[in-house]
Protein backbone atom coordinates (compact mmCIF):
# COMPACT_ATOMS: atom_id res chain seq x y z
CA UNK A 1 0.00 0.00 0.00
CA UNK A 2 2.83 2.39 0.86
CA UNK A 3 4.56 1.67 -2.48
CA UNK A 4 1.31 2.41 -4.30
CA UNK A 5 0.92 5.67 -2.42
CA UNK A 6 4.55 6.55 -3.12
CA UNK A 7 3.96 5.98 -6.82
CA UNK A 8 0.93 8.26 -6.72
CA UNK A 9 2.94 10.98 -4.95
CA UNK A 10 5.52 10.92 -7.75
CA UNK A 11 2.84 11.71 -10.33
CA UNK A 12 1.50 14.71 -8.44
CA UNK A 13 2.55 18.28 -9.30
CA UNK A 14 6.13 18.84 -8.13
CA UNK A 15 9.03 21.27 -8.26
CA UNK A 16 9.83 20.19 -11.82
CA UNK A 17 6.27 20.45 -13.19
CA UNK A 18 4.99 23.51 -11.29
CA UNK A 19 6.23 26.72 -12.86
CA UNK A 20 6.55 29.81 -10.70
CA UNK A 21 7.33 33.24 -12.14
CA UNK A 22 6.75 36.91 -11.41
CA UNK A 23 5.38 39.63 -13.65
CA UNK A 24 7.02 43.03 -13.89
CA UNK A 25 4.24 44.56 -11.79
CA UNK A 26 4.85 42.15 -8.89
CA UNK A 27 2.17 39.49 -9.49
CA UNK A 28 3.37 35.97 -8.61
CA UNK A 29 2.09 33.18 -10.87
CA UNK A 30 2.09 29.42 -10.29
CA UNK A 31 1.16 27.35 -13.32
CA UNK A 32 0.64 23.65 -13.96
CA UNK A 33 0.15 22.16 -17.41
CA UNK A 34 -2.52 19.46 -17.27
CA UNK A 35 -2.92 18.28 -20.85
CA UNK A 36 -5.41 15.57 -19.88
CA UNK A 37 -8.00 18.30 -19.41
CA UNK A 38 -9.82 20.32 -22.08
CA UNK A 39 -10.18 23.44 -19.97
CA UNK A 40 -8.27 25.74 -17.64
CA UNK A 41 -9.00 27.07 -14.17
CA UNK A 42 -7.51 30.30 -12.83
CA UNK A 43 -7.69 31.42 -9.21
CA UNK A 44 -6.23 34.61 -7.78
CA UNK A 45 -5.97 36.62 -4.59
CA UNK A 46 -4.89 40.17 -3.80
CA UNK A 47 -4.87 42.50 -0.80
CA UNK A 48 -8.10 44.31 -0.01
CA UNK A 49 -10.60 42.49 2.22
CA UNK A 50 -13.00 43.60 4.94
CA UNK A 51 -10.07 44.52 7.22
CA UNK A 52 -9.88 47.68 5.07
CA UNK A 53 -13.55 48.57 5.75
CA UNK A 54 -14.56 51.51 7.91
CA UNK A 55 -16.51 50.13 10.91
CA UNK A 56 -19.65 52.10 10.03
CA UNK A 57 -19.46 50.78 6.46
CA UNK A 58 -18.56 47.16 7.13
CA UNK A 59 -19.26 45.10 4.01
CA UNK A 60 -17.61 47.56 1.59
CA UNK A 61 -15.00 45.05 0.41
CA UNK A 62 -17.64 42.42 -0.22
CA UNK A 63 -19.90 44.99 -1.95
CA UNK A 64 -16.99 46.11 -4.15
CA UNK A 65 -16.03 42.57 -5.19
CA UNK A 66 -19.66 41.77 -5.99
CA UNK A 67 -19.83 44.83 -8.29
CA UNK A 68 -16.76 43.96 -10.38
CA UNK A 69 -18.72 41.98 -12.95
CA UNK A 70 -21.59 44.47 -13.18
CA UNK A 71 -19.95 46.52 -15.90
CA UNK A 72 -16.55 47.97 -16.80
CA UNK A 73 -15.19 50.58 -19.20
CA UNK A 74 -15.50 48.17 -22.14
CA UNK A 75 -18.52 45.98 -21.41
CA UNK A 76 -21.88 46.22 -19.72
CA UNK A 77 -23.19 43.76 -17.14
CA UNK A 78 -25.26 42.04 -19.81
CA UNK A 79 -22.37 41.86 -22.28
CA UNK A 80 -20.07 40.29 -19.68
CA UNK A 81 -22.62 37.61 -18.86
CA UNK A 82 -23.41 36.99 -22.54
CA UNK A 83 -19.73 36.43 -23.28
CA UNK A 84 -19.38 33.90 -20.46
CA UNK A 85 -22.65 32.09 -21.10
CA UNK A 86 -22.10 31.80 -24.84
CA UNK A 87 -18.99 29.66 -24.32
CA UNK A 88 -19.91 27.94 -21.04
CA UNK A 89 -17.23 29.78 -19.07
CA UNK A 90 -17.53 30.99 -15.48
CA UNK A 91 -16.07 33.85 -13.45
CA UNK A 92 -16.68 35.09 -9.93
CA UNK A 93 -15.20 37.57 -7.47
CA UNK A 94 -15.45 37.51 -3.67
CA UNK A 95 -13.93 39.14 -0.62
CA UNK A 96 -12.58 37.69 2.60
CA UNK A 97 -11.20 39.37 5.69
CA UNK A 98 -7.75 40.08 4.29
CA UNK A 99 -8.09 39.46 0.56
CA UNK A 100 -10.20 39.78 -2.56
CA UNK A 101 -10.43 36.62 -4.66
CA UNK A 102 -11.36 35.63 -8.19
CA UNK A 103 -11.93 32.28 -9.86
CA UNK A 104 -12.62 31.50 -13.50
CA UNK A 105 -12.91 28.50 -15.80
CA UNK A 106 -12.99 28.24 -19.59
CA UNK A 107 -12.16 25.96 -22.48
CA UNK A 108 -8.71 26.45 -23.99
CA UNK A 109 -9.98 28.45 -26.96
CA UNK A 110 -11.87 30.85 -24.67
CA UNK A 111 -9.15 31.32 -22.06
CA UNK A 112 -7.77 34.59 -23.56
CA UNK A 113 -11.28 36.07 -23.41
CA UNK A 114 -11.62 35.01 -19.77
CA UNK A 115 -8.30 36.61 -18.86
CA UNK A 116 -9.36 39.85 -20.57
CA UNK A 117 -12.59 39.89 -18.54
CA UNK A 118 -10.69 39.35 -15.29
CA UNK A 119 -8.22 42.18 -15.98
CA UNK A 120 -10.93 44.62 -17.06
CA UNK A 121 -13.06 43.74 -14.03
CA UNK A 122 -10.15 44.23 -11.64
CA UNK A 123 -8.74 47.40 -13.17
CA UNK A 124 -11.61 49.21 -14.93
CA UNK A 125 -14.91 48.59 -13.11
CA UNK A 126 -17.65 51.14 -13.84
CA UNK A 127 -19.72 50.78 -10.63
CA UNK A 128 -22.99 51.81 -12.36
CA UNK A 129 -25.46 53.37 -9.92
CA UNK A 130 -28.30 51.24 -11.29
CA UNK A 131 -26.61 48.03 -10.25
CA UNK A 132 -25.39 49.42 -6.95
CA UNK A 133 -29.02 49.90 -5.93
CA UNK A 134 -29.99 46.42 -7.13
CA UNK A 135 -27.06 44.75 -5.41
CA UNK A 136 -27.69 46.62 -2.17
CA UNK A 137 -31.22 45.19 -2.05
CA UNK A 138 -29.86 41.69 -2.71
CA UNK A 139 -27.25 42.03 0.03
CA UNK A 140 -29.78 43.34 2.52
CA UNK A 141 -32.09 40.43 1.73
CA UNK A 142 -29.26 37.94 2.26
CA UNK A 143 -28.50 39.53 5.64
CA UNK A 144 -32.12 39.16 6.74
CA UNK A 145 -31.93 35.47 5.78
CA UNK A 146 -28.58 35.15 7.59
CA UNK A 147 -30.11 36.51 10.78
CA UNK A 148 -32.63 33.67 10.81
CA UNK A 149 -30.05 30.93 10.14
CA UNK A 150 -29.03 29.15 13.33
CA UNK A 151 -25.71 27.93 11.94
CA UNK A 152 -24.76 31.39 10.68
CA UNK A 153 -25.74 33.12 13.92
CA UNK A 154 -23.74 30.70 16.06
CA UNK A 155 -20.70 31.12 13.79
CA UNK A 156 -20.95 34.92 13.81
CA UNK A 157 -21.12 35.06 17.60
CA UNK A 158 -18.27 32.56 17.95
CA UNK A 159 -15.99 34.69 15.76
CA UNK A 160 -17.06 37.85 17.58
CA UNK A 161 -16.03 36.42 20.95
CA UNK A 162 -12.93 34.44 19.97
CA UNK A 163 -11.36 37.09 17.72
CA UNK A 164 -12.49 40.11 19.74
CA UNK A 165 -10.78 43.31 18.58
CA UNK A 166 -9.52 41.75 15.31
CA UNK A 167 -11.08 41.97 11.81
CA UNK A 168 -11.72 38.20 11.95
CA UNK A 169 -14.35 38.99 14.60
CA UNK A 170 -16.57 40.78 12.07
CA UNK A 171 -18.66 39.38 9.20
CA UNK A 172 -17.27 40.12 5.75
CA UNK A 173 -20.78 40.82 4.44
CA UNK A 174 -21.46 43.42 7.15
CA UNK A 175 -24.77 44.27 8.80
CA UNK A 176 -27.99 45.81 7.47
CA UNK A 177 -27.19 49.24 8.92
CA UNK A 178 -23.63 49.27 7.52
CA UNK A 179 -24.65 48.13 4.03
CA UNK A 180 -27.25 50.92 3.95
CA UNK A 181 -24.44 53.49 4.47
CA UNK A 182 -22.25 52.38 1.54
CA UNK A 183 -22.24 54.69 -1.49
CA UNK A 184 -20.62 54.52 -4.92
CA UNK A 185 -17.68 56.63 -3.79
CA UNK A 186 -16.94 54.10 -1.04
CA UNK A 187 -16.71 51.35 -3.65
CA UNK A 188 -14.39 53.44 -5.79
CA UNK A 189 -12.23 54.22 -2.76
CA UNK A 190 -11.99 50.58 -1.74
CA UNK A 191 -11.19 49.56 -5.30
CA UNK A 192 -8.21 51.94 -5.19
CA UNK A 193 -6.65 49.61 -2.58
CA UNK A 194 -6.29 46.87 -5.24
CA UNK A 195 -2.66 46.50 -6.29
CA UNK A 196 -0.83 43.92 -8.41
CA UNK A 197 2.04 43.88 -5.92
CA UNK A 198 1.81 40.78 -3.75
CA UNK A 199 -1.12 39.42 -5.78
CA UNK A 200 -0.96 35.70 -6.53
CA UNK A 201 -2.43 33.77 -9.46
CA UNK A 202 -2.64 29.98 -9.87
CA UNK A 203 -3.52 28.27 -13.16
CA UNK A 204 -4.03 24.64 -14.10
CA UNK A 205 -5.17 23.27 -17.41
CA UNK A 206 -4.64 22.17 -21.00
CA UNK A 207 -2.00 24.57 -22.25
CA UNK A 208 1.77 24.21 -22.39
CA UNK A 209 3.48 26.29 -19.73
CA UNK A 210 5.04 28.62 -22.31
CA UNK A 211 1.62 29.51 -23.73
CA UNK A 212 0.18 30.08 -20.25
CA UNK A 213 2.99 32.47 -19.41
CA UNK A 214 2.58 34.34 -22.69
CA UNK A 215 -1.16 34.84 -22.14
CA UNK A 216 -0.76 35.87 -18.50
CA UNK A 217 1.98 38.38 -19.29
CA UNK A 218 0.03 39.83 -22.22
CA UNK A 219 -3.04 40.44 -20.09
CA UNK A 220 -1.92 41.04 -16.50
CA UNK A 221 1.18 43.14 -17.15
CA UNK A 222 -1.24 45.84 -18.33
CA UNK A 223 -2.08 46.32 -14.63
CA UNK A 224 0.20 49.17 -13.59
CA UNK A 225 1.33 49.44 -9.96
CA UNK A 226 0.02 52.59 -8.28
CA UNK A 227 2.25 52.70 -5.19
CA UNK A 228 1.99 50.61 -2.04
CA UNK A 229 -1.22 51.14 -0.04
CA UNK A 230 -1.12 51.08 3.73
CA UNK A 231 -2.19 47.77 5.25
CA UNK A 232 -4.40 47.46 8.34
CA UNK A 233 -2.58 46.81 11.60
CA UNK A 234 -4.97 44.66 13.66
CA UNK A 235 -4.67 44.41 17.42
CA UNK A 236 -3.04 41.24 18.80
CA UNK A 237 -5.26 38.23 19.46
CA UNK A 238 -6.40 37.83 23.06
CA UNK A 239 -6.07 34.31 24.45
CA UNK A 240 -9.19 32.72 25.94
CA UNK A 241 -8.90 32.95 29.75
CA UNK A 242 -12.14 31.30 30.84
CA UNK A 243 -15.22 29.50 29.60
CA UNK A 244 -17.73 31.67 27.70
CA UNK A 245 -21.30 30.42 27.21
CA UNK A 246 -23.80 32.35 25.07
CA UNK A 247 -27.15 31.29 23.64
CA UNK A 248 -28.84 33.26 20.84
CA UNK A 249 -32.61 32.73 20.85
CA UNK A 250 -34.28 32.64 17.43
CA UNK A 251 -38.01 32.07 17.46
CA UNK A 252 -39.68 29.36 15.42
CA UNK A 253 -36.67 27.09 15.00
CA UNK A 254 -36.95 23.31 15.38
CA UNK A 255 -33.16 22.85 15.41
CA UNK A 256 -30.40 24.48 17.41
CA UNK A 257 -26.81 24.72 16.20
CA UNK A 258 -23.74 24.69 18.40
CA UNK A 259 -20.33 26.14 17.63
CA UNK A 260 -17.64 25.93 20.27
CA UNK A 261 -13.88 25.93 20.45
CA UNK A 262 -10.76 28.01 20.95
CA UNK A 263 -7.62 29.13 19.16
CA UNK A 264 -5.69 26.62 17.07
CA UNK A 265 -2.40 26.64 15.13
CA UNK A 266 -1.84 28.87 12.13
CA UNK A 267 -1.25 27.12 8.80
CA UNK A 268 2.44 27.92 8.96
CA UNK A 269 2.96 26.81 12.59
CA UNK A 270 5.41 23.97 13.15
CA UNK A 271 2.79 22.08 15.16
CA UNK A 272 0.02 22.37 12.55
CA UNK A 273 0.34 18.82 11.18
CA UNK A 274 0.23 17.18 14.60
CA UNK A 275 -2.94 19.13 15.45
CA UNK A 276 -4.33 18.33 11.98
CA UNK A 277 -3.89 14.60 12.55
CA UNK A 278 -5.27 14.75 16.07
CA UNK A 279 -8.34 16.65 14.92
CA UNK A 280 -8.95 14.08 12.20
CA UNK A 281 -9.16 11.33 14.82
CA UNK A 282 -11.17 13.48 17.22
CA UNK A 283 -13.89 14.74 14.92
CA UNK A 284 -13.40 13.95 11.23
CA UNK A 285 -12.47 10.37 10.39
CA UNK A 286 -15.29 8.08 9.27
CA UNK A 287 -18.60 9.30 10.69
CA UNK A 288 -17.07 12.36 12.41
CA UNK A 289 -14.43 10.55 14.48
CA UNK A 290 -14.67 10.07 18.23
CA UNK A 291 -17.06 12.98 18.67
CA UNK A 292 -19.42 11.64 16.03
CA UNK A 293 -19.40 8.19 17.60
CA UNK A 294 -20.07 9.56 21.07
CA UNK A 295 -22.63 12.28 20.36
CA UNK A 296 -24.35 11.08 17.22
CA UNK A 297 -24.05 7.31 17.08
CA UNK A 298 -24.11 6.23 20.74
CA UNK A 299 -26.16 8.96 22.40
CA UNK A 300 -28.27 9.78 19.34
CA UNK A 301 -28.40 13.44 20.39
CA UNK A 302 -27.19 15.22 17.25
CA UNK A 303 -28.06 15.36 13.57
CA UNK A 304 -24.37 16.02 13.00
CA UNK A 305 -21.33 16.52 15.23
CA UNK A 306 -17.74 17.09 14.12
CA UNK A 307 -14.58 19.10 14.74
CA UNK A 308 -12.40 21.16 12.39
CA UNK A 309 -9.23 23.20 12.22
CA UNK A 310 -9.57 26.60 10.58
CA UNK A 311 -5.94 27.45 9.91
CA UNK A 312 -5.26 31.05 8.86
CA UNK A 313 -1.96 32.79 8.07
CA UNK A 314 -1.68 34.49 11.48
CA UNK A 315 -3.60 32.14 13.75
CA UNK A 316 -6.28 29.48 13.65
CA UNK A 317 -9.28 28.10 15.46
CA UNK A 318 -10.08 24.60 16.69
CA UNK A 319 -13.83 24.29 16.39
CA UNK A 320 -16.56 21.81 17.37
CA UNK A 321 -19.97 21.90 15.70
CA UNK A 322 -23.27 20.10 16.22
CA UNK A 323 -26.88 20.40 15.11
CA UNK A 324 -29.41 19.18 17.67
CA UNK A 325 -32.95 19.23 18.94
CA UNK A 326 -33.24 22.32 21.20
CA UNK A 327 -33.94 20.07 24.19
CA UNK A 328 -30.53 18.39 23.74
CA UNK A 329 -28.27 21.44 23.52
CA UNK A 330 -26.71 21.25 26.99
CA UNK A 331 -26.41 17.46 26.93
CA UNK A 332 -24.60 17.65 23.60
CA UNK A 333 -22.21 20.34 24.82
CA UNK A 334 -21.40 18.24 27.89
CA UNK A 335 -20.74 15.15 25.74
CA UNK A 336 -18.41 17.05 23.42
CA UNK A 337 -16.50 18.50 26.38
CA UNK A 338 -16.25 15.02 27.94
CA UNK A 339 -14.89 13.64 24.67
CA UNK A 340 -12.28 16.41 24.50
CA UNK A 341 -11.23 15.57 28.07
CA UNK A 342 -10.83 11.88 27.20
CA UNK A 343 -8.86 12.80 24.10
CA UNK A 344 -6.44 14.84 26.24
CA UNK A 345 -5.91 12.12 28.82
CA UNK A 346 -3.59 9.77 26.93
CA UNK A 347 -1.94 9.33 23.51
CA UNK A 348 -3.99 8.07 20.59
CA UNK A 349 -4.09 4.37 19.90
CA UNK A 350 -1.52 3.54 17.23
CA UNK A 351 -4.11 1.74 15.10
CA UNK A 352 -6.55 4.66 14.91
CA UNK A 353 -3.68 7.03 14.19
CA UNK A 354 -2.38 4.85 11.35
CA UNK A 355 -5.89 4.61 9.90
CA UNK A 356 -6.15 8.39 9.88
CA UNK A 357 -2.71 8.79 8.33
CA UNK A 358 -3.57 6.34 5.55
CA UNK A 359 -6.86 8.10 4.89
CA UNK A 360 -5.33 11.57 4.70
CA UNK A 361 -2.42 10.43 2.54
CA UNK A 362 -4.70 8.51 0.20
CA UNK A 363 -7.10 11.45 -0.06
CA UNK A 364 -4.46 13.86 -1.39
CA UNK A 365 -4.42 12.59 -5.01
CA UNK A 366 -8.23 12.71 -5.08
CA UNK A 367 -8.17 16.40 -4.13
CA UNK A 368 -6.00 17.07 -7.20
CA UNK A 369 -8.14 15.31 -9.79
CA UNK A 370 -9.61 18.57 -11.12
CA UNK A 371 -8.01 21.77 -12.36
CA UNK A 372 -9.83 23.67 -9.62
CA UNK A 373 -8.34 21.36 -6.99
CA UNK A 374 -4.85 21.81 -8.40
CA UNK A 375 -5.17 25.60 -8.73
CA UNK A 376 -6.45 25.94 -5.17
CA UNK A 377 -3.57 23.81 -3.91
CA UNK A 378 -1.02 25.88 -5.86
CA UNK A 379 -2.42 29.06 -4.35
CA UNK A 380 -2.07 27.57 -0.85
CA UNK A 381 1.51 26.56 -1.61
CA UNK A 382 2.37 30.18 -2.35
CA UNK A 383 0.18 31.73 0.34
CA UNK A 384 1.58 29.59 3.15
CA UNK A 385 5.09 29.11 1.71
CA UNK A 386 4.73 25.32 1.67
CA UNK A 387 7.32 24.72 -1.06
CA UNK A 388 6.89 23.38 -4.59
CA UNK A 389 7.70 19.86 -3.33
CA UNK A 390 4.81 20.00 -0.84
CA UNK A 391 2.89 17.10 -2.39
CA UNK A 392 5.98 14.88 -2.33
CA UNK A 393 6.83 15.60 1.31
CA UNK A 394 3.26 15.51 2.62
CA UNK A 395 3.05 11.76 3.26
CA UNK A 396 6.37 11.48 5.08
CA UNK A 397 5.53 14.54 7.17
CA UNK A 398 2.37 12.83 8.43
CA UNK A 399 4.00 9.42 8.89
CA UNK A 400 6.66 10.87 11.22
CA UNK A 401 4.12 12.25 13.70
CA UNK A 402 3.77 10.21 16.89
CA UNK A 403 0.82 9.85 19.32
CA UNK A 404 2.93 11.60 21.97
CA UNK A 405 3.49 14.63 19.70
CA UNK A 406 -0.23 14.89 19.00
CA UNK A 407 -1.08 14.74 22.70
CA UNK A 408 1.47 17.44 23.53
CA UNK A 409 0.20 19.77 20.79
CA UNK A 410 -3.46 19.13 21.60
CA UNK A 411 -2.90 19.96 25.26
CA UNK A 412 -1.19 23.16 24.15
CA UNK A 413 -4.32 24.41 22.40
CA UNK A 414 -7.31 22.65 23.96
CA UNK A 415 -8.43 23.42 27.50
CA UNK A 416 -11.96 22.16 28.29
CA UNK A 417 -12.29 24.88 30.92
CA UNK A 418 -11.47 27.68 28.45
CA UNK A 419 -13.85 27.14 25.55
CA UNK A 420 -16.05 29.63 23.74
CA UNK A 421 -19.44 27.90 23.54
CA UNK A 422 -22.19 29.37 21.39
CA UNK A 423 -25.62 27.98 20.52
CA UNK A 424 -28.40 29.47 18.41
CA UNK A 425 -32.00 28.36 17.99
CA UNK A 426 -35.17 27.99 19.98
CA UNK A 427 -35.09 29.71 23.35
CA UNK A 428 -32.92 27.73 25.68
CA UNK A 429 -31.38 29.28 28.76
CA UNK A 430 -27.88 27.86 29.33
Secondary structure, DSSP 8 states (H G I E B T S, - for coil): -HHHHHHHHHTS--TTTEEEEE-TTS-EEEEEE-TT-SEEEEEEEEE--GGGS-GGGTTHHHHHHHHTTS-BSS--HHHHHHHHHHHT-EEEEEE-SSEEEEEEEEEGGGHHHHHHHHHHHHH-B---HHHHHHHHHHHHHHHHHHTT-HHHHHHHHHHHHHTTTSGGGS-TT--HHHHHH--HHHHHHHHTT--STT-EEEEEESS-HHHHHHHHHHHHTTS------------------S-EEEEEE-TT-S-EEEEEEEEE--TT-TTHHHHHHHHHHHHTHHHHHHHIIIIIIIS--EEEEEEEEEE-SS-EEEEEEEEE-GGGHHHHHHHHHHHHHHHTTS---HHHHHHHHHHHHHHHHHHTSSHHHHHHHHHHHHHTT--TTHHHHHHHHHHT--HHHHHHHHHHH--TTS-EEEEEES----
